[in-house]
Amino acid sequence: MTLINGGSPGLSRRAALALGAAALATPMLSRRAFAAPTELTMLAWYGHAEPDIVAEFEAERNVKFVPKYYTGGDNMLGLISQSPPGTFDVILSDAEYVQQLNSAGYIEALDPADYPFDEFFPEFQHFPGHWDGDTLYSVITRFGFLGVAYNTDALTEAQASTYDVFWDPALKGKVGHFDWHLPNLGQISLLNGNASPYDIDPTAWDAVKEKTMTLRPQVGGFFDYGGTFSSLNNGQMLAFAGIGDWITGTLERNGAKVRSVIPEQGGLQFTESFSIGKGSSKAELAKEWIQYVTSAKGQAKSAQMAAYPCIVPSQKGWEVLNAENPAEAKRQGMVEGPGSAIDLIRSGRIKYRQLLVQQSLEEWNDFWSDYKGA
């Protein structure tokens, strides 16, 4: 210790320099640890910005997600159209809506080299609708199958393995609908034998409407996201159309006696993907998020999302999940071999949910409104 200013104790020049060097050696402590987190806005289905999915990324990047949750693609489009460009940094959408997002100028083009497509199963490396020619606009992150959801105390798997079960007299007033026309009417289209359930001519469309109307006396309600969970969980509804393991898997993990099965007529696949919102001022950080959630580690985390589980397209993600939680990997069919999720797709039992080819969304939605009011 030396004396400074005539006797006041102070630090020597050498000690002061040493302290300064120590401070420079830990820049993250002084500049990052105490910096306010960068906000990253996300438009998504519920659950995608919850701590079980984003906490690690938030901590690593000093980020705070600000989510806006929606239910259904039509709701998503409405929220974007009412918001200024740059409102949403990352946008999660169902695959069939990516083309609409792109044509409306709501999302940015992406560089395929930024994402680990080489770790994905071949079916998902160039997913339909996510590309415009060779230009990428959205990256698939997870998917699931829609079939017959059922109460295991009321129905056996064999009984539930056909859409015809919805007309079982024992289920009168106990059949529920997830309140969205696209999955429900797509399932009726499959039941009617349409190999491409969303590409049907006027005669086939009339037949779908006629068949659907015959189901109306069986229906006990039309439910939103939360209502679907509760009505299955408490036994108010014993069978459900328009959903799958993304609902029943969550309930089953918590002990509810519900399950989903792909019926003999086949099932539908919903597909979720992330895009970067047009005009985002944080596009680089948004890209880093998509890279994180499509990494093998992020994929295993996404598969087990607390809000609702899903199958993931990353083969490496399957490997991580099988190492971390083999029971959940088996439950969701993320194990290779006969009966696996990828086997169901390759065998032709699954049809991608898509936008309509010969009718408009408004036409299907109008009929759905009439059906609900009948």
DRENDO-1510 file (C-alpha; in Angstrom, 1 decimal, always signed):
<recs>
REC; n; res; u; v; w
REC; 1; MET; +0.0; +0.0; +0.0 .
REC; 2; THR; +1.3; +3.5; -0.8 .
REC; 3; LEU; +0.2; +6.9; +0.4 .
REC; 4; ILE; -1.5; +9.3; -1.9 .
REC; 5; ASN; -2.2; +13.0; -1.5 .
REC; 6; GLY; +0.0; +13.4; +1.5 .
REC; 7; GLY; -0.9; +10.4; +3.5 .
REC; 8; SER; -4.3; +9.0; +2.5 .
REC; 9; PRO; -4.0; +5.3; +1.9 .
REC; 10; GLY; -4.6; +4.2; -1.7 .
REC; 11; LEU; -3.7; +1.7; -4.3 .
REC; 12; SER; -0.4; +1.6; -6.0 .
REC; 13; ARG; -0.3; +2.2; -9.8 .
REC; 14; ARG; +0.6; -1.5; -10.3 .
REC; 15; ALA; -2.4; -2.7; -8.2 .
REC; 16; ALA; -4.8; -0.4; -10.0 .
REC; 17; LEU; -3.6; -1.7; -13.4 .
REC; 18; ALA; -4.1; -5.3; -12.1 .
REC; 19; LEU; -7.6; -4.6; -11.1 .
REC; 20; GLY; -8.3; -3.0; -14.5 .
REC; 21; ALA; -7.0; -6.0; -16.3 .
REC; 22; ALA; -9.2; -8.3; -14.2 .
REC; 23; ALA; -12.2; -6.3; -15.2 .
REC; 24; LEU; -11.4; -6.5; -18.9 .
REC; 25; ALA; -11.0; -10.2; -18.6 .
REC; 26; THR; -14.6; -10.6; -17.5 .
REC; 27; PRO; -16.6; -8.5; -19.9 .
REC; 28; MET; -19.7; -10.6; -19.7 .
REC; 29; LEU; -20.0; -9.9; -16.0 .
REC; 30; SER; -19.9; -6.2; -16.5 .
REC; 31; ARG; -21.7; -5.8; -19.8 .
REC; 32; ARG; -24.1; -8.7; -20.2 .
REC; 33; ALA; -25.1; -10.1; -16.9 .
REC; 34; PHE; -26.6; -6.8; -15.8 .
REC; 35; ALA; -28.0; -5.7; -19.2 .
REC; 36; ALA; -31.7; -5.7; -19.8 .
REC; 37; PRO; -32.7; -8.8; -21.8 .
REC; 38; THR; -33.5; -8.3; -25.5 .
REC; 39; GLU; -37.2; -8.8; -26.2 .
REC; 40; LEU; -38.1; -11.2; -29.0 .
REC; 41; THR; -41.7; -11.3; -30.0 .
REC; 42; MET; -43.3; -14.6; -31.0 .
REC; 43; LEU; -46.7; -15.4; -32.6 .
REC; 44; ALA; -47.5; -19.0; -31.9 .
REC; 45; TRP; -49.8; -21.7; -30.5 .
REC; 46; TYR; -49.8; -21.8; -26.7 .
REC; 47; GLY; -46.7; -23.4; -25.1 .
REC; 48; HIS; -44.0; -22.4; -27.6 .
REC; 49; ALA; -42.7; -19.5; -25.5 .
REC; 50; GLU; -43.1; -21.2; -22.1 .
REC; 51; PRO; -40.1; -21.8; -19.8 .
REC; 52; ASP; -39.8; -25.5; -20.5 .
REC; 53; ILE; -39.0; -24.6; -24.1 .
REC; 54; VAL; -37.3; -21.2; -24.1 .
REC; 55; ALA; -35.6; -20.8; -20.7 .
REC; 56; GLU; -32.3; -22.2; -21.8 .
REC; 57; PHE; -32.1; -20.1; -24.9 .
REC; 58; GLU; -33.2; -17.0; -23.0 .
REC; 59; ALA; -30.4; -17.5; -20.4 .
REC; 60; GLU; -27.8; -18.2; -23.1 .
REC; 61; ARG; -28.7; -15.2; -25.2 .
REC; 62; ASN; -30.0; -12.8; -22.6 .
REC; 63; VAL; -33.4; -12.8; -24.4 .
REC; 64; LYS; -36.9; -12.5; -23.1 .
REC; 65; PHE; -39.7; -13.9; -25.3 .
REC; 66; VAL; -42.9; -11.9; -25.5 .
REC; 67; PRO; -45.5; -14.3; -26.9 .
REC; 68; LYS; -48.9; -13.7; -28.6 .
REC; 69; TYR; -50.8; -16.9; -28.7 .
REC; 70; TYR; -53.5; -17.9; -31.2 .
REC; 71; THR; -55.7; -20.9; -32.0 .
REC; 72; GLY; -56.0; -21.9; -35.6 .
REC; 73; GLY; -54.5; -20.5; -38.8 .
REC; 74; ASP; -57.3; -18.2; -39.6 .
REC; 75; ASN; -56.8; -16.5; -36.2 .
REC; 76; MET; -53.1; -16.2; -36.9 .
REC; 77; LEU; -53.6; -14.5; -40.3 .
REC; 78; GLY; -56.0; -12.1; -38.7 .
REC; 79; LEU; -53.6; -11.1; -36.0 .
REC; 80; ILE; -50.7; -10.5; -38.5 .
REC; 81; SER; -52.9; -8.5; -40.9 .
REC; 82; GLN; -53.9; -6.2; -38.0 .
REC; 83; SER; -50.3; -5.6; -36.9 .
REC; 84; PRO; -47.6; -3.3; -38.4 .
REC; 85; PRO; -44.6; -5.0; -40.2 .
REC; 86; GLY; -42.0; -5.9; -37.6 .
REC; 87; THR; -44.5; -6.6; -34.8 .
REC; 88; PHE; -43.6; -10.3; -34.7 .
REC; 89; ASP; -39.9; -11.5; -34.9 .
REC; 90; VAL; -40.7; -15.2; -35.1 .
REC; 91; ILE; -43.9; -16.7; -36.4 .
REC; 92; LEU; -45.0; -20.3; -35.8 .
REC; 93; SER; -47.6; -21.4; -38.3 .
REC; 94; ASP; -49.2; -24.6; -39.5 .
REC; 95; ALA; -47.6; -25.6; -42.8 .
REC; 96; GLU; -50.6; -25.0; -45.0 .
REC; 97; TYR; -50.6; -21.3; -44.1 .
REC; 98; VAL; -46.9; -20.7; -45.0 .
REC; 99; GLN; -47.8; -20.0; -48.7 .
REC; 100; GLN; -50.4; -17.4; -47.6 .
REC; 101; LEU; -47.9; -15.8; -45.2 .
REC; 102; ASN; -45.4; -15.6; -48.1 .
REC; 103; SER; -47.8; -14.3; -50.7 .
REC; 104; ALA; -49.0; -11.6; -48.3 .
REC; 105; GLY; -45.4; -10.5; -47.6 .
REC; 106; TYR; -45.5; -11.4; -43.9 .
REC; 107; ILE; -42.3; -13.5; -43.7 .
REC; 108; GLU; -38.7; -13.2; -44.8 .
REC; 109; ALA; -36.8; -15.5; -47.1 .
REC; 110; LEU; -34.4; -17.8; -45.3 .
REC; 111; ASP; -31.0; -19.3; -46.1 .
REC; 112; PRO; -31.3; -23.1; -46.1 .
REC; 113; ALA; -27.6; -23.4; -45.2 .
REC; 114; ASP; -28.4; -21.9; -41.8 .
REC; 115; TYR; -30.5; -24.8; -40.6 .
REC; 116; PRO; -29.7; -28.5; -40.0 .
REC; 117; PHE; -31.7; -30.1; -42.7 .
REC; 118; ASP; -29.1; -32.8; -43.1 .
REC; 119; GLU; -30.2; -34.1; -39.7 .
REC; 120; PHE; -33.8; -34.4; -40.8 .
REC; 121; PHE; -35.5; -37.4; -42.2 .
REC; 122; PRO; -35.6; -37.1; -46.1 .
REC; 123; GLU; -39.4; -36.4; -46.0 .
REC; 124; PHE; -38.8; -33.2; -44.2 .
REC; 125; GLN; -35.8; -31.7; -45.9 .
REC; 126; HIS; -37.8; -30.0; -48.6 .
REC; 127; PHE; -41.3; -29.9; -47.1 .
REC; 128; PRO; -44.2; -29.0; -49.3 .
REC; 129; GLY; -45.3; -25.4; -49.1 .
REC; 130; HIS; -42.3; -24.2; -47.1 .
REC; 131; TRP; -40.3; -23.4; -50.3 .
REC; 132; ASP; -41.1; -21.3; -53.3 .
REC; 133; GLY; -38.9; -23.0; -55.9 .
REC; 134; ASP; -35.5; -23.1; -54.2 .
REC; 135; THR; -36.3; -20.2; -51.8 .
REC; 136; LEU; -37.0; -21.2; -48.2 .
REC; 137; TYR; -39.6; -19.3; -46.1 .
REC; 138; SER; -40.2; -21.6; -43.1 .
REC; 139; VAL; -38.5; -24.4; -41.2 .
REC; 140; ILE; -40.5; -27.4; -40.0 .
REC; 141; THR; -40.0; -28.0; -36.3 .
REC; 142; ARG; -42.6; -30.5; -35.2 .
REC; 143; PHE; -45.7; -32.4; -36.4 .
REC; 144; GLY; -48.5; -34.7; -35.2 .
REC; 145; PHE; -51.3; -36.9; -36.4 .
REC; 146; LEU; -55.0; -36.4; -36.2 .
REC; 147; GLY; -57.3; -39.4; -35.8 .
REC; 148; VAL; -59.9; -40.6; -33.3 .
REC; 149; ALA; -59.5; -39.4; -29.7 .
REC; 150; TYR; -61.3; -41.6; -27.2 .
REC; 151; ASN; -61.9; -42.4; -23.6 .
REC; 152; THR; -60.3; -45.7; -22.8 .
REC; 153; ASP; -63.0; -46.7; -20.3 .
REC; 154; ALA; -65.7; -46.2; -22.9 .
REC; 155; LEU; -64.1; -47.6; -26.0 .
REC; 156; THR; -61.4; -50.1; -27.0 .
REC; 157; GLU; -58.7; -49.3; -29.5 .
REC; 158; ALA; -60.4; -51.6; -32.0 .
REC; 159; GLN; -63.7; -49.8; -31.6 .
REC; 160; ALA; -62.0; -46.4; -32.1 .
REC; 161; SER; -60.1; -47.5; -35.1 .
REC; 162; THR; -62.7; -46.2; -37.5 .
REC; 163; TYR; -64.3; -42.8; -38.0 .
REC; 164; ASP; -67.6; -44.6; -38.0 .
REC; 165; VAL; -67.4; -44.9; -34.2 .
REC; 166; PHE; -68.6; -41.3; -34.0 .
REC; 167; TRP; -72.0; -42.5; -35.1 .
REC; 168; ASP; -72.2; -45.2; -32.4 .
REC; 169; PRO; -75.6; -44.8; -30.6 .
REC; 170; ALA; -73.8; -45.3; -27.3 .
REC; 171; LEU; -71.9; -42.1; -27.9 .
REC; 172; LYS; -75.0; -39.9; -28.6 .
REC; 173; GLY; -74.3; -36.4; -27.1 .
REC; 174; LYS; -70.8; -37.5; -26.2 .
REC; 175; VAL; -68.9; -36.7; -29.4 .
REC; 176; GLY; -66.9; -33.5; -29.3 .
REC; 177; HIS; -65.4; -31.4; -32.1 .
REC; 178; PHE; -62.3; -29.3; -31.8 .
REC; 179; ASP; -63.8; -26.1; -33.3 .
REC; 180; TRP; -62.0; -25.7; -36.5 .
REC; 181; HIS; -63.4; -26.8; -39.9 .
REC; 182; LEU; -60.1; -27.9; -41.6 .
REC; 183; PRO; -59.2; -31.0; -39.5 .
REC; 184; ASN; -62.8; -32.1; -38.8 .
REC; 185; LEU; -64.1; -31.9; -42.4 .
REC; 186; GLY; -60.8; -33.4; -43.6 .
REC; 187; GLN; -61.5; -36.5; -41.5 .
REC; 188; ILE; -65.0; -36.8; -42.9 .
REC; 189; SER; -63.5; -36.5; -46.4 .
REC; 190; LEU; -61.1; -39.4; -45.5 .
REC; 191; LEU; -64.1; -41.4; -44.3 .
REC; 192; ASN; -65.8; -40.8; -47.6 .
REC; 193; GLY; -62.9; -42.4; -49.4 .
REC; 194; ASN; -61.2; -39.3; -50.8 .
REC; 195; ALA; -57.5; -40.2; -51.2 .
REC; 196; SER; -56.7; -36.5; -51.3 .
REC; 197; PRO; -59.1; -35.2; -48.6 .
REC; 198; TYR; -58.6; -31.5; -49.4 .
REC; 199; ASP; -58.7; -31.8; -53.2 .
REC; 200; ILE; -62.2; -32.8; -53.9 .
REC; 201; ASP; -64.6; -31.9; -56.7 .
REC; 202; PRO; -68.1; -30.4; -56.1 .
REC; 203; THR; -69.8; -33.7; -56.0 .
REC; 204; ALA; -67.4; -35.1; -53.4 .
REC; 205; TRP; -67.7; -31.8; -51.4 .
REC; 206; ASP; -71.5; -32.2; -51.4 .
REC; 207; ALA; -71.1; -35.7; -50.1 .
REC; 208; VAL; -68.8; -34.5; -47.3 .
REC; 209; LYS; -71.4; -32.0; -46.2 .
REC; 210; GLU; -74.2; -34.5; -46.3 .
REC; 211; LYS; -72.2; -37.0; -44.3 .
REC; 212; THR; -71.2; -34.4; -41.7 .
REC; 213; MET; -74.7; -33.3; -41.2 .
REC; 214; THR; -75.8; -36.8; -40.2 .
REC; 215; LEU; -73.3; -36.6; -37.3 .
REC; 216; ARG; -74.8; -33.5; -35.8 .
REC; 217; PRO; -77.2; -35.4; -33.4 .
REC; 218; GLN; -74.2; -37.2; -31.9 .
REC; 219; VAL; -72.3; -34.0; -31.1 .
REC; 220; GLY; -72.3; -32.7; -27.5 .
REC; 221; GLY; -70.2; -29.6; -28.2 .
REC; 222; PHE; -67.7; -27.6; -30.1 .
REC; 223; PHE; -64.7; -26.7; -28.0 .
REC; 224; ASP; -61.8; -24.4; -28.1 .
REC; 225; TYR; -58.3; -25.4; -27.0 .
REC; 226; GLY; -58.9; -25.3; -23.2 .
REC; 227; GLY; -62.4; -26.7; -23.5 .
REC; 228; THR; -61.1; -29.7; -25.5 .
REC; 229; PHE; -58.7; -30.6; -22.8 .
REC; 230; SER; -61.3; -30.2; -20.0 .
REC; 231; SER; -64.2; -32.0; -21.7 .
REC; 232; LEU; -62.0; -35.1; -22.4 .
REC; 233; ASN; -60.3; -35.0; -19.0 .
REC; 234; ASN; -63.6; -34.9; -17.0 .
REC; 235; GLY; -65.4; -37.4; -19.3 .
REC; 236; GLN; -68.0; -34.9; -20.6 .
REC; 237; MET; -66.9; -36.1; -24.1 .
REC; 238; LEU; -66.1; -39.8; -24.8 .
REC; 239; ALA; -64.9; -39.4; -28.4 .
REC; 240; PHE; -63.4; -36.5; -30.2 .
REC; 241; ALA; -63.0; -35.5; -33.9 .
REC; 242; GLY; -60.3; -33.2; -35.3 .
REC; 243; ILE; -57.6; -33.8; -32.7 .
REC; 244; GLY; -54.9; -36.4; -31.8 .
REC; 245; ASP; -52.0; -37.0; -29.5 .
REC; 246; TRP; -51.2; -33.3; -29.2 .
REC; 247; ILE; -54.2; -33.2; -26.9 .
REC; 248; THR; -54.6; -36.7; -25.5 .
REC; 249; GLY; -50.9; -37.2; -25.0 .
REC; 250; THR; -50.8; -34.3; -22.6 .
REC; 251; LEU; -53.8; -35.7; -20.7 .
REC; 252; GLU; -52.4; -39.3; -20.8 .
REC; 253; ARG; -49.1; -38.2; -19.3 .
REC; 254; ASN; -51.1; -36.7; -16.4 .
REC; 255; GLY; -53.0; -39.9; -15.8 .
REC; 256; ALA; -56.2; -39.3; -17.8 .
REC; 257; LYS; -57.8; -42.4; -19.5 .
REC; 258; VAL; -57.7; -41.0; -23.0 .
REC; 259; ARG; -55.8; -41.9; -26.1 .
REC; 260; SER; -55.7; -41.4; -29.9 .
REC; 261; VAL; -55.5; -43.8; -32.7 .
REC; 262; ILE; -55.1; -43.6; -36.5 .
REC; 263; PRO; -58.2; -45.2; -37.9 .
REC; 264; GLU; -58.4; -47.6; -40.8 .
REC; 265; GLN; -59.4; -44.8; -43.1 .
REC; 266; GLY; -56.1; -43.0; -42.4 .
REC; 267; GLY; -55.1; -39.9; -40.5 .
REC; 268; LEU; -54.1; -36.3; -41.1 .
REC; 269; GLN; -50.8; -34.6; -40.3 .
REC; 270; PHE; -50.6; -31.1; -38.9 .
REC; 271; THR; -47.1; -29.5; -39.3 .
REC; 272; GLU; -45.7; -26.6; -37.4 .
REC; 273; SER; -42.9; -24.4; -38.6 .
REC; 274; PHE; -41.1; -21.2; -37.7 .
REC; 275; SER; -40.6; -18.2; -40.0 .
REC; 276; ILE; -39.0; -14.8; -39.4 .
REC; 277; GLY; -41.5; -12.0; -39.5 .
REC; 278; LYS; -41.1; -9.4; -42.3 .
REC; 279; GLY; -39.5; -6.3; -41.1 .
REC; 280; SER; -38.1; -7.8; -37.8 .
REC; 281; SER; -35.3; -5.7; -36.4 .
REC; 282; LYS; -34.0; -8.8; -34.6 .
REC; 283; ALA; -33.8; -11.2; -37.6 .
REC; 284; GLU; -30.4; -12.5; -36.6 .
REC; 285; LEU; -31.6; -13.4; -33.1 .
REC; 286; ALA; -34.8; -14.9; -34.6 .
REC; 287; LYS; -32.6; -17.0; -36.9 .
REC; 288; GLU; -30.6; -18.2; -33.8 .
REC; 289; TRP; -33.8; -19.2; -32.1 .
REC; 290; ILE; -34.9; -21.4; -35.1 .
REC; 291; GLN; -31.4; -22.9; -35.2 .
REC; 292; TYR; -31.7; -23.7; -31.5 .
REC; 293; VAL; -35.2; -25.3; -31.7 .
REC; 294; THR; -34.2; -27.4; -34.8 .
REC; 295; SER; -30.9; -28.7; -33.2 .
REC; 296; ALA; -31.0; -32.2; -31.9 .
REC; 297; LYS; -31.2; -30.9; -28.3 .
REC; 298; GLY; -33.9; -28.4; -29.1 .
REC; 299; GLN; -35.9; -31.1; -31.0 .
REC; 300; ALA; -35.9; -33.4; -28.0 .
REC; 301; LYS; -37.1; -30.6; -25.9 .
REC; 302; SER; -39.8; -29.7; -28.4 .
REC; 303; ALA; -41.1; -33.3; -28.6 .
REC; 304; GLN; -41.7; -33.2; -24.8 .
REC; 305; MET; -43.3; -29.7; -24.7 .
REC; 306; ALA; -45.5; -29.4; -21.5 .
REC; 307; ALA; -48.3; -27.7; -23.4 .
REC; 308; TYR; -48.7; -30.5; -26.0 .
REC; 309; PRO; -46.2; -33.1; -27.3 .
REC; 310; CYS; -45.3; -33.6; -30.9 .
REC; 311; ILE; -43.2; -35.7; -33.2 .
REC; 312; VAL; -40.1; -34.0; -34.5 .
REC; 313; PRO; -38.6; -34.2; -38.0 .
REC; 314; SER; -35.0; -34.5; -36.8 .
REC; 315; GLN; -33.5; -38.0; -36.9 .
REC; 316; LYS; -30.8; -36.7; -34.5 .
REC; 317; GLY; -33.6; -35.3; -32.3 .
REC; 318; TRP; -35.1; -38.8; -32.1 .
REC; 319; GLU; -31.7; -40.2; -31.0 .
REC; 320; VAL; -31.5; -37.6; -28.2 .
REC; 321; LEU; -35.0; -38.2; -27.1 .
REC; 322; ASN; -34.5; -42.0; -27.0 .
REC; 323; ALA; -31.5; -41.4; -24.8 .
REC; 324; GLU; -33.2; -39.0; -22.5 .
REC; 325; ASN; -36.7; -40.3; -22.3 .
REC; 326; PRO; -37.1; -43.7; -24.1 .
REC; 327; ALA; -40.7; -44.2; -22.7 .
REC; 328; GLU; -41.9; -41.0; -24.3 .
REC; 329; ALA; -40.1; -41.7; -27.5 .
REC; 330; LYS; -41.8; -45.1; -27.7 .
REC; 331; ARG; -45.2; -43.6; -26.7 .
REC; 332; GLN; -45.1; -41.1; -29.6 .
REC; 333; GLY; -43.7; -43.6; -32.1 .
REC; 334; MET; -40.3; -42.0; -32.4 .
REC; 335; VAL; -38.5; -45.3; -32.6 .
REC; 336; GLU; -37.5; -46.7; -35.9 .
REC; 337; GLY; -39.2; -49.8; -37.4 .
REC; 338; PRO; -42.7; -51.0; -38.2 .
REC; 339; GLY; -45.5; -48.8; -36.7 .
REC; 340; SER; -43.2; -45.9; -36.1 .
REC; 341; ALA; -44.3; -42.3; -37.0 .
REC; 342; ILE; -42.1; -42.3; -40.0 .
REC; 343; ASP; -43.4; -45.7; -41.1 .
REC; 344; LEU; -47.0; -44.5; -40.9 .
REC; 345; ILE; -46.1; -41.7; -43.3 .
REC; 346; ARG; -44.2; -43.9; -45.7 .
REC; 347; SER; -46.9; -46.5; -45.8 .
REC; 348; GLY; -49.4; -43.9; -47.0 .
REC; 349; ARG; -51.7; -44.0; -43.9 .
REC; 350; ILE; -51.1; -40.3; -43.2 .
REC; 351; LYS; -52.2; -37.4; -45.4 .
REC; 352; TYR; -50.8; -33.9; -45.0 .
REC; 353; ARG; -53.4; -31.3; -43.8 .
REC; 354; GLN; -53.4; -28.6; -46.5 .
REC; 355; LEU; -55.3; -25.7; -47.9 .
REC; 356; LEU; -58.2; -26.5; -50.2 .
REC; 357; VAL; -57.7; -26.9; -53.9 .
REC; 358; GLN; -61.2; -26.8; -55.4 .
REC; 359; GLN; -63.1; -24.9; -52.7 .
REC; 360; SER; -62.2; -21.8; -50.7 .
REC; 361; LEU; -61.6; -21.6; -47.0 .
REC; 362; GLU; -64.6; -19.4; -46.7 .
REC; 363; GLU; -66.8; -22.0; -48.3 .
REC; 364; TRP; -65.7; -24.7; -45.8 .
REC; 365; ASN; -65.9; -22.2; -42.9 .
REC; 366; ASP; -69.5; -21.1; -43.9 .
REC; 367; PHE; -70.6; -24.7; -44.0 .
REC; 368; TRP; -69.0; -25.3; -40.6 .
REC; 369; SER; -70.9; -22.4; -39.2 .
REC; 370; ASP; -74.2; -23.9; -40.6 .
REC; 371; TYR; -73.3; -27.3; -39.2 .
REC; 372; LYS; -72.7; -25.8; -35.7 .
REC; 373; GLY; -76.0; -24.0; -35.8 .
REC; 374; ALA; -78.1; -26.9; -37.1 .
</recs>
